[in-house]
């Protein structure tokens, strides 16, 4: 074997071994869509203090992620925007009993003109479409419906509603000009000075995390769960508009 071929082979084997090692030490985290903006910072901080572990997030509506875990999807940790989805999976043995609340969410609204309005203005003619996450799939969509019902506006606003599958997709409807107002997670828009919906207009958005029972990386998953509940991660959650882990 020539020295050049030998060096090339060794280099290939090195990169192959490195790739396998990284894959073996990567946590796959199923995360609710309202966490889309916060996950890069969580990843950076966690990996800095745990350099042998990599984190890969899959973002989707909580109900869809829960269904995927129920069907055996190879996730290691589940971060839901609705505690009930995690509790259901704990009951069925799909998620470990160590599951815990990691944050509480806030519902916010953005208006096309960038100003603040009375919620009743959703019924005005200049509001043609209102973007909302599907209440059947997304906790923030359910909270938005509850808030509108609280203010006796649901029947009037419902014909104007355009639904997104999750809060991230719902915000895209607004940003693309396909809606004149959007009710979504404050965690996605807190840098845009949103108008917060009073918390007593809807049920609390309690967000819960759990380790997937079928995961082969229980130790690393436990480290990540502990990190989420610790002061460093909690400060990051607060920075993005989330409430404390204890509701």
LINTASUL-V864660 format. One record per residue. N is the residue number from 1. RES is the residue in three letters. NEAR is the number of other ideal C-beta (glycine too) atoms within 8 Angstrom. Layout:
# LINTASUL-V864660
N:RES:NEAR ; N:RES:NEAR
This chain:
# LINTASUL-V864660
1:UNK:4 ; 2:UNK:5 ; 3:UNK:5 ; 4:UNK:6 ; 5:UNK:8 ; 6:UNK:9 ; 7:UNK:8 ; 8:UNK:8 ; 9:UNK:9 ; 10:UNK:8 ; 11:UNK:8 ; 12:UNK:8 ; 13:UNK:8 ; 14:UNK:8 ; 15:UNK:8 ; 16:UNK:8 ; 17:UNK:8 ; 18:UNK:8 ; 19:UNK:8 ; 20:UNK:8 ; 21:UNK:8 ; 22:UNK:9 ; 23:UNK:7 ; 24:UNK:6 ; 25:UNK:9 ; 26:UNK:10 ; 27:UNK:13 ; 28:UNK:10 ; 29:UNK:15 ; 30:UNK:14 ; 31:UNK:12 ; 32:UNK:16 ; 33:UNK:17 ; 34:UNK:15 ; 35:UNK:13 ; 36:UNK:10 ; 37:UNK:8 ; 38:UNK:12 ; 39:UNK:12 ; 40:UNK:7 ; 41:UNK:8 ; 42:UNK:12 ; 43:UNK:10 ; 44:UNK:8 ; 45:UNK:11 ; 46:UNK:13 ; 47:UNK:11 ; 48:UNK:7 ; 49:UNK:7 ; 50:UNK:10 ; 51:UNK:6 ; 52:UNK:4 ; 53:UNK:13 ; 54:UNK:8 ; 55:UNK:12 ; 56:UNK:8 ; 57:UNK:9 ; 58:UNK:10 ; 59:UNK:11 ; 60:UNK:12 ; 61:UNK:13 ; 62:UNK:15 ; 63:UNK:11 ; 64:UNK:11 ; 65:UNK:18 ; 66:UNK:14 ; 67:UNK:8 ; 68:UNK:11 ; 69:UNK:15 ; 70:UNK:9 ; 71:UNK:6 ; 72:UNK:6 ; 73:UNK:8 ; 74:UNK:6 ; 75:UNK:14 ; 76:UNK:13 ; 77:UNK:16 ; 78:UNK:17 ; 79:UNK:12 ; 80:UNK:15 ; 81:UNK:14 ; 82:UNK:15 ; 83:UNK:10 ; 84:UNK:6 ; 85:UNK:14 ; 86:UNK:16 ; 87:UNK:10 ; 88:UNK:9 ; 89:UNK:14 ; 90:UNK:13 ; 91:UNK:6 ; 92:UNK:7 ; 93:UNK:6 ; 94:UNK:10 ; 95:UNK:13 ; 96:UNK:10 ; 97:UNK:4 ; 98:UNK:8 ; 99:UNK:12 ; 100:UNK:10 ; 101:UNK:12 ; 102:UNK:12 ; 103:UNK:11 ; 104:UNK:13 ; 105:UNK:16 ; 106:UNK:14 ; 107:UNK:17 ; 108:UNK:15 ; 109:UNK:12 ; 110:UNK:12 ; 111:UNK:12 ; 112:UNK:8 ; 113:UNK:4 ; 114:UNK:5 ; 115:UNK:5 ; 116:UNK:4 ; 117:UNK:7 ; 118:UNK:4 ; 119:UNK:11 ; 120:UNK:7 ; 121:UNK:9 ; 122:UNK:13 ; 123:UNK:8 ; 124:UNK:6 ; 125:UNK:4 ; 126:UNK:5 ; 127:UNK:13 ; 128:UNK:6 ; 129:UNK:11 ; 130:UNK:14 ; 131:UNK:17 ; 132:UNK:15 ; 133:UNK:18 ; 134:UNK:12 ; 135:UNK:10 ; 136:UNK:6 ; 137:UNK:12 ; 138:UNK:18 ; 139:UNK:11 ; 140:UNK:16 ; 141:UNK:16 ; 142:UNK:13 ; 143:UNK:14 ; 144:UNK:15 ; 145:UNK:11 ; 146:UNK:11 ; 147:UNK:15 ; 148:UNK:12 ; 149:UNK:9 ; 150:UNK:8 ; 151:UNK:9 ; 152:UNK:6 ; 153:UNK:12 ; 154:UNK:9 ; 155:UNK:6 ; 156:UNK:8 ; 157:UNK:12 ; 158:UNK:7 ; 159:UNK:5 ; 160:UNK:10 ; 161:UNK:10 ; 162:UNK:11 ; 163:UNK:10 ; 164:UNK:16 ; 165:UNK:11 ; 166:UNK:17 ; 167:UNK:15 ; 168:UNK:12 ; 169:UNK:11 ; 170:UNK:18 ; 171:UNK:14 ; 172:UNK:9 ; 173:UNK:14 ; 174:UNK:14 ; 175:UNK:6 ; 176:UNK:6 ; 177:UNK:4 ; 178:UNK:8 ; 179:UNK:12 ; 180:UNK:9 ; 181:UNK:13 ; 182:UNK:13 ; 183:UNK:14 ; 184:UNK:18 ; 185:UNK:14 ; 186:UNK:14 ; 187:UNK:14 ; 188:UNK:12 ; 189:UNK:12 ; 190:UNK:10 ; 191:UNK:4 ; 192:UNK:6 ; 193:UNK:3 ; 194:UNK:10 ; 195:UNK:9 ; 196:UNK:8 ; 197:UNK:15 ; 198:UNK:6 ; 199:UNK:8 ; 200:UNK:4 ; 201:UNK:9 ; 202:UNK:14 ; 203:UNK:6 ; 204:UNK:7 ; 205:UNK:14 ; 206:UNK:9 ; 207:UNK:17 ; 208:UNK:14 ; 209:UNK:14 ; 210:UNK:16 ; 211:UNK:15 ; 212:UNK:15 ; 213:UNK:8 ; 214:UNK:7 ; 215:UNK:11 ; 216:UNK:4 ; 217:UNK:8 ; 218:UNK:9 ; 219:UNK:6 ; 220:UNK:12 ; 221:UNK:14 ; 222:UNK:10 ; 223:UNK:10 ; 224:UNK:15 ; 225:UNK:14 ; 226:UNK:8 ; 227:UNK:12 ; 228:UNK:12 ; 229:UNK:10 ; 230:UNK:8 ; 231:UNK:5 ; 232:UNK:8 ; 233:UNK:14 ; 234:UNK:12 ; 235:UNK:8 ; 236:UNK:12 ; 237:UNK:13 ; 238:UNK:10 ; 239:UNK:6 ; 240:UNK:10 ; 241:UNK:9 ; 242:UNK:13 ; 243:UNK:9 ; 244:UNK:8 ; 245:UNK:11 ; 246:UNK:4 ; 247:UNK:7
